[in-house]
Amino acid sequence: MLSLLDCQSREDYFTICDLLIASDDSSEDVKKWARQKKLDSICSGINVHCSKIPPDIFLNARNHTNAVEQTHHKSNASGKRLSLLQAVQRGQRLDERDLAQYSAFHEKGVRHGYRQTSASERFYNSEKRERNKRGRKRKRQEDQETRDNNNNDNIDDSDNADILSQYSSSSSYIFRGSRSRRGRGSQQRTSSRGSQRSSHLSLQRLASQNQQNRQNVSRETTLAYRQQEAEIRRLEIENERAELENERAQLDIIRLRQDIQEKS
């Protein structure tokens, strides 16, 4: 099958396809594949002798479709569902712009996107992507910790409410039982009420202390998150400053080249 790429004539190409189709050893999938490779739209992109493109252009063309995909994306930016005349006119303008950008780069070294392709710039961009990735991961972890803390706070609040309700129920039951009993003096009832109020105040202080601790933890988490945001913003500003300096240096190089070309 790979020999289709190396055929020295159109006749050899179709002969190999016919042999694959007529062979008893070929499965139905192979025969179907060979019939599909005999189509003009397919064979013209496989073998140079089956294409109407001049051989020198065919052999020097790239073996991928990245440029076509890029042109497709740029053409969609100018509009979709156009009439035939509008599509032809806008395609012509797109081709003219691509040729102008190509000529500017090869004749004067000016890139249309002002994007640096040096090894240092690629390393810098890689480090920047990794740093942003770590920042997003750290933010997701902090958000998850914040949600877990909120859930724990809700659980603590419900536990405190249950404790208070149970204590109130038991206190009411004890108070009713003490009233039904006879023979106890007023001093015993007074001491019982005092102990109940003391226990109730202790529970309230405990609940208040828990609430205050949770608020302190929330404040510390918020403060740490804001400090991290400030650090990330500082790094972004430094990166922007470095990018501006690189662009300024590139513009200086372009002006220097233009001056040299004008003098020569």
C-alpha positions in Angstrom: 0.0 0.0 0.0 2.8 2.4 0.7 4.2 1.8 -2.8 1.4 4.1 -4.0 3.5 7.0 -2.8 6.5 6.0 -4.9 4.9 5.2 -8.2 6.7 6.7 -11.1 3.6 7.1 -13.3 -0.1 7.4 -13.1 -0.5 4.0 -14.8 1.6 2.3 -12.2 -0.5 3.9 -9.5 -3.8 2.6 -10.9 -2.3 -0.8 -11.7 -1.4 -1.3 -8.0 -4.9 -0.3 -7.0 -6.4 -2.8 -9.5 -4.2 -5.6 -8.3 -5.3 -4.9 -4.7 -9.0 -5.0 -5.8 -8.7 -8.2 -7.9 -6.5 -10.2 -5.4 -8.1 -13.1 -3.6 -6.0 -12.4 -0.6 -7.4 -8.9 -0.1 -10.2 -8.5 2.4 -13.3 -6.4 1.7 -11.9 -3.6 3.7 -8.7 -3.6 1.6 -10.7 -3.6 -1.6 -12.9 -0.8 -0.4 -9.7 1.2 0.6 -8.2 0.6 -2.9 -11.4 1.8 -4.7 -11.4 4.9 -2.6 -7.7 5.6 -3.5 -8.6 5.5 -7.2 -10.8 8.6 -6.9 -9.3 11.6 -8.6 -9.8 13.8 -5.6 -7.8 11.3 -3.5 -5.0 10.1 -5.8 -4.2 13.8 -6.7 -3.0 14.3 -3.1 -1.1 11.0 -2.8 1.1 10.8 -5.8 2.8 13.6 -7.8 2.1 11.9 -11.1 -1.6 11.9 -10.4 -1.9 15.6 -9.6 -2.2 18.5 -11.9 0.0 20.6 -9.7 3.5 21.1 -11.1 6.0 18.6 -9.7 8.3 21.2 -8.2 5.5 22.8 -6.2 3.9 19.5 -5.2 7.2 18.1 -3.8 8.0 21.4 -1.9 4.6 21.8 -0.4 4.1 21.0 3.2 2.7 17.6 4.2 0.1 19.0 6.6 -2.9 21.2 6.5 -2.1 23.7 9.2 -2.0 26.7 6.8 -5.3 25.7 5.3 -6.9 25.4 8.7 -5.5 28.9 9.6 -6.8 30.4 6.4 -10.2 28.7 7.1 -10.4 30.3 10.5 -9.4 33.8 9.2 -11.9 33.6 6.4 -14.7 32.7 8.8 -13.9 35.9 10.8 -14.9 38.0 7.8 -18.4 36.5 7.7 -20.4 33.3 7.1 -23.3 32.3 4.8 -22.2 34.8 2.2 -23.3 35.0 -1.4 -21.0 33.6 -4.1 -19.7 37.1 -5.1 -19.0 38.2 -1.5 -17.2 35.0 -0.8 -15.0 35.4 -3.9 -14.2 39.1 -3.2 -13.4 38.5 0.5 -11.3 35.5 -0.4 -9.3 37.7 -2.8 -8.7 40.3 -0.1 -7.6 37.5 2.3 -5.1 36.1 -0.3 -3.7 39.6 -1.0 -3.2 40.2 2.7 -1.5 36.9 3.2 0.9 37.6 0.4 1.6 41.0 1.8 2.4 39.6 5.2 4.6 36.9 3.6 6.5 39.5 1.6 7.0 41.7 4.6 8.5 38.9 6.6 10.9 37.5 3.9 12.0 40.9 2.6 12.2 43.0 5.8 11.9 40.5 8.6 8.7 42.0 10.0 6.2 39.6 11.4 2.5 40.4 11.2 1.8 39.4 14.8 5.0 40.8 16.4 5.5 37.4 18.1 9.0 36.4 19.2 10.1 32.9 18.3 13.5 32.9 19.9 14.5 30.1 22.4 14.5 32.5 25.3 11.0 33.8 24.4 9.6 30.3 24.1 11.1 29.3 27.4 9.6 32.4 29.0 6.2 31.6 27.6 6.4 28.0 28.8 7.3 29.2 32.3 4.4 31.7 32.2 1.9 28.9 31.2 3.2 26.6 34.0 3.0 29.4 36.6 -0.6 30.3 35.5 -1.5 26.6 35.7 -0.1 26.3 39.2 -2.0 29.4 40.2 -5.3 28.0 38.9 -4.7 24.7 40.7 -3.9 26.5 43.9 -7.1 28.6 43.6 -9.2 25.5 43.1 -7.7 24.0 46.2 -8.4 27.1 48.2 -12.0 27.2 47.0 -12.4 23.6 48.0 -11.0 24.3 51.4 -13.3 27.3 51.8 -16.3 25.1 50.9 -15.2 22.4 53.4 -14.8 25.0 56.1 -18.3 26.4 55.4 -19.7 22.9 55.6 -17.9 22.3 58.9 -19.3 25.6 60.2 -22.8 24.6 59.3 -22.3 21.2 61.1 -20.9 23.0 64.2 -23.9 25.4 64.2 -26.4 22.5 64.0 -24.5 20.6 66.8 -24.7 23.7 69.1 -28.4 24.1 68.3 -29.0 20.5 69.2 -27.1 20.8 72.4 -29.0 23.9 73.4 -32.4 22.4 72.5 -31.6 19.2 74.4 -30.5 21.2 77.4 -33.6 23.3 77.3 -35.8 20.2 77.1 -34.0 18.6 80.1 -34.1 21.8 82.0 -37.8 22.2 81.5 -38.4 18.6 82.5 -36.3 19.0 85.7 -38.1 22.2 86.5 -41.5 20.7 86.1 -40.4 17.7 88.2 -39.1 19.9 91.0 -42.5 21.8 91.1 -44.4 18.5 91.5 -42.3 17.4 94.3 -43.3 18.5 97.8 -41.3 18.8 100.9 -38.4 20.7 99.3 -37.6 24.1 100.6 -37.3 27.3 98.6 -33.5 27.3 99.1 -33.1 24.0 97.2 -35.2 25.3 94.3 -33.2 28.6 94.2 -29.8 26.7 94.0 -31.2 24.4 91.2 -32.2 27.4 89.2 -28.9 29.1 89.7 -27.0 26.0 88.5 -29.2 25.8 85.4 -28.6 29.4 84.6 -24.8 28.9 85.1 -24.8 25.9 82.7 -26.8 27.8 80.1 -24.4 30.7 80.2 -21.4 28.3 79.9 -23.0 26.8 76.7 -23.7 30.2 75.3 -20.0 31.2 75.9 -18.8 28.0 74.3 -21.0 28.6 71.2 -19.8 32.3 71.0 -16.2 31.2 71.3 -16.7 28.6 68.4 -18.3 31.3 66.3 -15.5 33.7 66.9 -12.8 31.1 66.1 -14.6 30.3 62.8 -14.6 34.0 62.0 -10.9 34.4 62.7 -10.1 31.4 60.4 -12.3 32.9 57.7 -10.5 36.3 58.0 -7.1 34.6 57.8 -8.1 32.6 54.7 -9.4 35.7 53.0 -6.2 37.7 53.9 -4.0 34.9 52.5 -6.0 34.7 49.3 -5.8 38.5 48.8 -2.0 38.4 49.4 -1.7 35.7 46.7 -3.8 37.7 44.3 -1.6 40.7 44.9 1.5 38.6 44.2 0.1 37.2 41.0 -0.8 40.6 39.8 2.7 41.9 40.6 4.2 39.0 38.5 1.8 39.8 35.7 2.8 43.4 35.7 6.5 42.4 35.5 5.7 40.0 32.6 3.9 42.8 30.8 6.9 45.1 31.3 9.3 42.5 30.0 7.1 41.9 26.9 7.0 45.7 26.2 10.8 45.8 26.5 11.1 42.9 24.1 8.8 44.5 21.6 10.7 47.8 21.9 14.0 45.9 21.2 12.5 44.2 18.2 11.2 47.5 16.8 14.7 48.9 17.2 16.2 46.0 15.3 13.6 46.4 12.5 14.5 50.1 12.2 18.2 49.3 12.1 17.6 46.8 9.3 15.6 49.3 7.4 18.3 51.9 7.8 21.0 49.4 6.6 18.9 48.4 3.6 18.3 52.1 2.6 22.0 52.9 2.9 22.9 49.8 0.8 
